[in-house]
Amino acid sequence: MLNIKKAKIPLFILFVLCFLVGGFFVGKAYRDQVDLAKEKANEEAIIKARLERWIDNSD
């Protein structure tokens, strides 16, 4: 049987490490999502600028 008094500190450390690793991967996924959104916004701005130039040149 597991002695809870002896295992409190290692279990707590393991618990904290799990949260740190989970937080790292959640943060990485969030940064990837933000980077993708910035890239998409940049591409949309380029397309809009090209369309405006095309409309201006067609007059």
Rosetta constraint file for C-alpha pairs under 8 A:
AtomPair CA 2 CA 7 HARMONIC 7.49 0.50
AtomPair CA 3 CA 7 HARMONIC 6.23 0.50
AtomPair CA 4 CA 8 HARMONIC 5.91 0.50
AtomPair CA 7 CA 11 HARMONIC 5.91 0.50
AtomPair CA 8 CA 12 HARMONIC 6.03 0.50
AtomPair CA 9 CA 13 HARMONIC 6.14 0.50
AtomPair CA 10 CA 14 HARMONIC 6.08 0.50
AtomPair CA 11 CA 15 HARMONIC 6.04 0.50
AtomPair CA 12 CA 16 HARMONIC 6.16 0.50
AtomPair CA 13 CA 17 HARMONIC 6.10 0.50
AtomPair CA 14 CA 18 HARMONIC 6.17 0.50
AtomPair CA 15 CA 19 HARMONIC 6.49 0.50
AtomPair CA 16 CA 20 HARMONIC 6.23 0.50
AtomPair CA 17 CA 21 HARMONIC 6.11 0.50
AtomPair CA 18 CA 22 HARMONIC 6.02 0.50
AtomPair CA 19 CA 23 HARMONIC 5.87 0.50
AtomPair CA 20 CA 24 HARMONIC 6.13 0.50
AtomPair CA 21 CA 25 HARMONIC 6.43 0.50
AtomPair CA 22 CA 26 HARMONIC 6.15 0.50
AtomPair CA 23 CA 27 HARMONIC 5.94 0.50
AtomPair CA 24 CA 28 HARMONIC 6.13 0.50
AtomPair CA 25 CA 29 HARMONIC 6.14 0.50
AtomPair CA 26 CA 30 HARMONIC 6.15 0.50
AtomPair CA 27 CA 31 HARMONIC 6.12 0.50
AtomPair CA 28 CA 32 HARMONIC 6.15 0.50
AtomPair CA 29 CA 33 HARMONIC 6.17 0.50
AtomPair CA 30 CA 34 HARMONIC 6.18 0.50
AtomPair CA 31 CA 35 HARMONIC 6.07 0.50
AtomPair CA 32 CA 36 HARMONIC 6.14 0.50
AtomPair CA 33 CA 37 HARMONIC 6.19 0.50
AtomPair CA 34 CA 38 HARMONIC 6.19 0.50
AtomPair CA 35 CA 39 HARMONIC 6.15 0.50
AtomPair CA 36 CA 40 HARMONIC 6.12 0.50
AtomPair CA 37 CA 41 HARMONIC 6.13 0.50
AtomPair CA 38 CA 42 HARMONIC 6.12 0.50
AtomPair CA 39 CA 43 HARMONIC 6.23 0.50
AtomPair CA 40 CA 44 HARMONIC 6.18 0.50
AtomPair CA 41 CA 45 HARMONIC 6.17 0.50
AtomPair CA 42 CA 46 HARMONIC 6.29 0.50
AtomPair CA 43 CA 47 HARMONIC 6.26 0.50
AtomPair CA 44 CA 48 HARMONIC 6.10 0.50
AtomPair CA 45 CA 49 HARMONIC 6.11 0.50
AtomPair CA 46 CA 50 HARMONIC 6.20 0.50
AtomPair CA 47 CA 51 HARMONIC 6.13 0.50
AtomPair CA 48 CA 52 HARMONIC 6.16 0.50
AtomPair CA 49 CA 53 HARMONIC 6.17 0.50
AtomPair CA 50 CA 54 HARMONIC 6.05 0.50
AtomPair CA 51 CA 55 HARMONIC 6.13 0.50
AtomPair CA 52 CA 56 HARMONIC 6.09 0.50
AtomPair CA 53 CA 57 HARMONIC 6.03 0.50
AtomPair CA 54 CA 58 HARMONIC 6.11 0.50
AtomPair CA 55 CA 59 HARMONIC 6.83 0.50
